[in-house]
Amino acid sequence: MAVTKEYMVSLLKKIVFSIRILLPAVLFLSMTFGSSFADDNGEAETEGQAEMVSPIGSEAFTGTGGDAGTAKVTGTGGEVQAETAAGTGGKAVISATGVIRGIVYDVENEEPLILASIYIQDLSRGAVTQEQGNFQLRNLPEGSLTLRVQHVGYETTLKQVRVRKDDTTQVRIGIRTSVFRSSEIRIYADYIQEDEITTHVERVLTGRRLRQQLGRTIAETLEDEPGMAQRSMGPAPARPVLRGLGGERLLILEDGGRTGDLSATASDHALTIDPMTAEHIELIRGPSALVHGSNTMGGVINIIRGQIPHDLPDRINWSGTMQGETVNNGISGGIRGYGPLSDRLSLGDRMGFRFDLSGRNTSDMNTPVGSQKNTAITTLNASAGISYSDRWGMLGFSGNIMDMKYGVPGGEGLAEAHPNGVDLEMFRRYLESRLRRNFSDSWVRRFDVTWNYSYYYHKELEKPDEPAIPQPVGAEFGVLTQNGKVHLHHNSLFFFEKGLIGIWFEHRDYASGGMTYTPETIEYSAAAYAFQERNFGRFNLQAALRYDYRHLSPEEKSSIFLPSDITSRNFSGPSGSLMGTWNIRTGMGIGTTVTLTHRSPIIEELYAEGPHLANFAYEIGNPGLSREHGWGNELFFRVSRDRYQLHVALFRNQMNNYIFPQDTGEPSIRRDDLNTFQFTENQVLMAGAEASYQFKLHRRLLTGGTASYVKGEFIEDGTSFPFLVLEDKEASVPMMPPLNSRLFLEYGHSRLKIGGATRLAAQQNRTDQFEELTDAYAIFDLYSQFHLSQGKMLHTFSLTLENLANTEYRNHLSRIKSIMPEPGRNVKLLYRVYF
């Protein structure tokens, strides 16, 4: 069925119907929970009780040292603690009686620090220092609390404070300037229980590192991280690849929820998240990744935007960003603000808002061999959120719009069907609602309900030889997605000390038009899962189990080009993961993970039929595909000392019925200018290693680097135990990244940091039958950062010179590498101000 005006009207009616059904239920739950909690616990909290970290804090979050930041991240429908440190070890106490007043200062010169972030890990509360470095936290429970203090350019500091009933505790906290730029966020110390689920966040990109690496896409922003690569067909539709796994095998989330776009289905489809709006980006691995999806062998990438405010600051906080670059004459910028809704409203002291607006505009990309036509990008993002917070919990709503236009280049010998390239226009409308109910002195710690709605549409327009000729629509896609989840966080259950039990459901209405013949399909999905954790002294055990079900019902039931009849399909299967970590001593740990994964075929893999011009392919689905499942195991080692840090991981992932589009090398019967790509399945083994290190050469001088390698091979048919080595077929899995590394050397002093880096990649000659090999390369970059506090404002500057020698090189995962090398020399400047 084509994406027609009638179809859009149908989608709109479904939206209205869904809101009419779900909104009363959410409001009923919020009023029920809120009123029952107020009956048990008395009046609502007083003004000033809920304080919040500033924009600096919400963006900047590191482990062993880095920018100012809050210690929470948003994950599975709520907030999860990303790090284990000293805490109260008990349940949240609702009665608030004590006060903490203090000063944060620089240890070296004893000067007070403005805009430092103070965060109470155990209560999800925070504050920001004022002009004299002073801060105040009111209405605190009696007992021992842990304060996390962070500031741009300073090391993260933990401070234990004892709060006394009806008394004020005075503290002075000195912090030191930071040299380490680590993204590791796990602290290897004796475990002390916190009132949160311990999520195994492998690393977080935030603060100074996020500003330094901020690119045009999420994939470009993450490219320098170990194990990461980017699949691309030009600058706009780039998408991350992790340990050789991309597409539907790498789950990318936005504030813990599905994005609702089609970026995973084809190389020309862009991700609907602009990195300009990200507060931080986290990589989740291990059993906790199964809370988000069943096929998380490589991990989960979660982009934290914080569209629904979770805390209430005492004033409105703003931040503004501007970025420019020379390689495409690009300019981008944005503004973000959040704070109390209004002091004049009766509920103003418990209602908060968040707002952001950003845009990006670039011209065609310059490369060492000239400008590449049809690579310009234009994007517009806007979102707004509102929430009500009280003792019983929180209720919030947010809405987001994104509009994007970009091009995929063509060229002689690459895209005979469209030598001038293809223009793509896409938009997404996104709604989110969250309900949180807190409990005290109960087996249930917290109850979260989340509902998301996404309306996504894009069309692909052929570029004629004459600009005056109207552009014909080659393909168009419309997807209406609704999903929700319910999470129950609890205390001890059987063998385990704490955990989470959840359910997830999703409904998708998919349609395509233009020259494609993929049938309109309705899809229903549901899952039930549990994550559990227990500590044995220095040994931590995490386990997760999940069961998924998916039903696909296509509208049309016949096709003369697909290898079998179109039928409705049902898929179901379990997935599970077990991870053990032994903290050998403070700052040193070793662990292993074993994972069983399950993935159902998607609509395009089963039923696709027709030319996909922007993907240079005539795609043929396979309605008889089986579910994809596999075993994965990993061994990792980490050490963190005053002068050095090291992280090494070895992994082996075997996937049975691995689904991929096989280039047949034959032109299509319908379109002889496009090769036929037939979806098929095979047995695959991917094995590799990744490492990262940092070493302090001098008090102000730091060196470090990363290295990543993955080898993908087709293996003999049959399922094996995960550690059994099978004979390969001497055939390589297509689109595997080569051995690559990045080395850096940087100098940091007070407000200034300068450094240089080298990006290296080996030749990739392990290719599929119709795949091109790529040569080795070495790229040199320079970068610097500077921050300045002035009054109540904090200014940050990041200057980067990329590809200093203007070297010509090719990304092996680019579908257009034969006609387009990677970007040439680029000067990039980012300015961000907090006020």
Order of alpha helices (4+ residues) and beta strands (2+ residues): alpha-alpha-beta-beta-beta-beta-beta-beta-beta-beta-beta-beta-alpha-alpha-beta-beta-beta-beta-beta-beta-beta-beta-beta-beta-beta-beta-beta-beta-beta-beta-beta-beta-beta-beta-beta-alpha-beta-beta-beta-beta-beta-beta-beta-beta-beta-beta-beta-beta
